[in-house]
Amino acid sequence: MTDTITVAEAGRPLTFSFDDLMRFHGPGFPGGVAHALKAMQAAFPLLSDTAPERREIAVLTAFPGPGGRDAVECVTRAVSDGRYVVDRSLGGVNAIDEPPGPYLWRFSYRDITVEVTISPGHVREEFVRLGANPARSPAEDARLEELKAEMAARLVHQTATEIYSARRI
């Protein structure tokens, strides 16, 4: 399935669906939840041949959004355990003008680190421009909410490798 991710806790598999991650996060940033899910799906097979132990995964990312943070927290508990760091200087300003923008993730597990970056075309320019505008009108806010939902719906059913490139570093 393209909308789940599996990790282990004390050797027991735990599988989370996109819907599980959205219940944990809430309705605010479904696109960010989808991005984090896809980034994890791209990285985890390169970190381990089996489901990685969730509490041993560390994350360094340029992605500052709460949807991404909450999705990673739900799966790995990295935020609670202090293994989640946002460093906006890792990426460019945005995925349109300075790819990959904030869509850069580094997942570390034991002695392996995998860098995941977004492939072009998955972030719409209208979304970037509206999101960067702090003086949005109510109509623009409504349009941004539509674009967030559209992004999540579009991404969640694609394979991670259609959206993100992953490589060991």
N, C-alpha and C positions, 0 to 999 in steps of 0.2 A: 504494500500500500504506500502511496506517496504522501500520506498525511500523518505518519506516525514516526516516532523515534524511540529506540530502546536503549536503556542503560541498565547497569546492575547496581544493586545495593546489597553488600555483603554476599555477593555471588548470586543473588536472586534477580531475575530480569524484571524490569519495570518498563512498561510501554506507555507512552503518552501520545495521544492524538492531538491534532490541531484544536479540536473542540475542548479537550482537557486544558490545553494551554490558554485558550480563550477564557475558559471559566476561571482559571487562576488569575489571569490578567484583568479581565473585565472588558467592556466594549470599546475602550478608548482608541487603541492603536492596533487594529487587526493586521495591517500591513507589516508593522514591525514584528509582530508575533510570527507571521508567515516567513519573513526574512530570517529570523533567528532559527526557526525550525529547519529551513532549507540549508542554512549555513551549518548547523549541527549535522544534518543528514549528509552533507558533502564531506565534512571533516571526520566524523567518527569512524568510518571504515578504514581511513588511513592512520588512525590512532591505535587501533586494535583489531585483531581478527575476530574478537568476540565483543559483546556489549561492554564498553568501558565502565569501570566503577565510577559512579556519578560524583562521589565526593573526592575523587582524585583528579578531576578535570579542572583546569584553570583556563580563564578566558581573558584575553587582552583584545580590545576592540576599539574601533573609531566610532562605532554606532552608539549614539547617546540616547536613543529613544526608549521610553518606558515599556513599549511592547516587546522589544528585543530583550531588554533586561529581564522582564518578568518571565518570558519564555525560557531563557537560559536558567534562571533561578529555579523555576518549576522542575526542570529536567535535572540540573546538576547541583543545586543548592550552593552555587558558587558565590552568589551575592552574600548570603547569610554567613558563609564560611570565610569571606575575605579573599576569594580567589577570582574575583571579577573586577577588571579594571577598564575604565574608559579613557582612552587617550585620543582625543580628536585630531591631534597632529599626525597620526598615522595615515589618515586618508586625506583626500582633497576636500574642497569646500562642498561640492556636491557631485553626484554621479554624472551630471550632464557636462558641466564645465571642467571638472577635475576628477575624472574617474580614478579609482572606484568611489570617490567621495567617502561617506561614512560606512559604506558597505564593505568593510574589511574586518575580518575576524581572525584571531589566532587562538587556536585551542591547543592546550598542552596536556599531555597525559603521560605520566611516568617520564620517560626520557625522550618523548617524541613531541614535536610541535608541528602543527599543520596550519598553513595560512589559507584563508578562504576569501576570494574576492568576487564581486558580482560581475557577470558578463554584461556587455552593453545591451541596451534595449529593454531592460526589465523595470526601469524606473522612468515614469513618464515626466516629460519636461513640465507639463502643467502642474503636476503634483509638487515638484521641486519649487517652482516659482510661487505657488500659493502657500506652501509650507514655510517659505522664507519670508513671507510678507507679514509683519507683525500688526499691520493696520488693515486686516481683512474686513470686508463688509459682511453682514449676515449672509448674503447670498454666496459670497466667496467661502465663508466657513462651511456652509451647507455643501458646496461643491467639493471642498477638501474632504469632508466626511464621505462623500460618494466615492472619491478617488481612493481613499484608504480602504474602503470595503471592496472596491473593484480590484485593487492590487492584491489583497489577500485572496480573493476568490480566484484570481488568475494564477497566482503563484502556487497555491497550496496543492493543486492537482498536477503540477509539473514535477518532473524529477529534479532532484537537487542539482544534478550535473547539467541540466538545461539552463539553470539560473546562475550557479556559482562554479568557479574553478577552484580546485583545492590542490595543494602541493605541500609535501613535507619541506620544512626549512631547517 
